[in-house]
Amino acid sequence: MTQLLTPVQVGDLKLPNRVLMAPLTRCRAGTAHLANDLMAEYYSQRASGGLLFTECSMVDASASAFIGEGGIYSPEHAAAWRKVTDAVHARGGRIAMQIWHPGRATHQDINNGVAPVSSSNKPIRNQSTHTPTGKHPYPAPRPLRSDELPGIVESFRLAALHAKAAGFDGVQLHGAHGYLLDQFLRDSVNDRTDAYGGSIENRARLLFEAIDAVIGVWGAGRVGVRVSPLVPFNDMSDSNPRELVAYVTEQAQARNLGHFELRHDQWDRPEELELAKIARENFRGALLLNGGFDFAAGEAAVAEGRADAVVYGKAFLANPDLPERFAQHAALNPPDFDTLYTPGPAGYTDYPRLAA
């Protein structure tokens, strides 16, 4: 039997298979950040995945990094996302929302002049970002004051409330890829000397305050978190990724989180395998692994007990029927990377399915 296609319990959710769809930014929501009919078609096409994660969705009106990503910071956004959740559920699927703040990984020209914020004043080095006024280097962010952090936590709580109103099956907090929660978590950026800096317990404080606020809305069994200690994206690193994974998985287990996703830079690097082992030892809930898996690698990870489910990104971009293709050992469509962030259906909803 194909292990990836067996059912699995992920927190409070019973999933029909272990082929999960990664949060994939596609920039089809427009400048108002409202989900639309095209997005409903895209997600519902992929409803056979065990669980779909949405693109990272803004928890604050001034927290855009991609211009056209989805938002979840108002009742209007919740109502727009309802057409997506309804479409996925109509096809028998399950969908969770990833909620997110970019922190320093944005530019004031994207956010009506509001400067980026972070744990420190360190900018993303030697990189630039697209804005309505052209491509610009990332600016130095404004360090958040400690008295502002309860407001950040509250924005995640309100986003969780809106996600619930939108009909999602759960939420995932984005603590990875060099965005705001990760900018507190990893010490290449966080040089604070207050209660949110220094030790791993302090650096993880904002992440778990946000998680606890979201648990208060959803219950722990429908809440998860994603971290990526070895992913260098957005100019990130950490001096002790093993300690980081040990601490955050212990804390996730103490809260009985529904899932913990370890986003690898590449899953089979020795240092990544070590992190996955630490996560497996500490977290007894649903452990999700993500990062360079093909069918055979995902099948082995589940069969050997290293993961409860595998999260696929690029494969789901171009293969809306990915579980069916895995079941039949069918060839996969290659993704068109030129259309990742372009408006319209091309490279979004027009990938072919297997012939009936």
Secondary structure, 3 states (H helix, E strand, C coil): CCHHHCCEEECCEEECCCEEECCCCCCCCCCCCCCCHHHHHHHHHCCCCCCEECCCEECCCCCCCCCCCCECCCHHHHHHHHHHHHHHHHCCCCEEEEEECCCCCCCHHHCCCCCCEECCCCCCCCCEEEECCEEEECCCCEECCHHHHHHHHHHHHHHHHHHHHCCCCCEEEECCCCCHHHHHHCCCCCCCCCCCCCCHHHHCHHHHHHHHHHHHHHCHHHEEEEECCCCCCCCCCCCCHHHHHHHHHHHHHHCCCCEEEEECCCCCCHHHHHHHHHHHHHCCCEEEEECCCCHHHHHHHHHCCCCCEEEECHHHHHCCCHHHHHHHCCCCCCCCHHHCCCCCCCCCCCCCCCCC
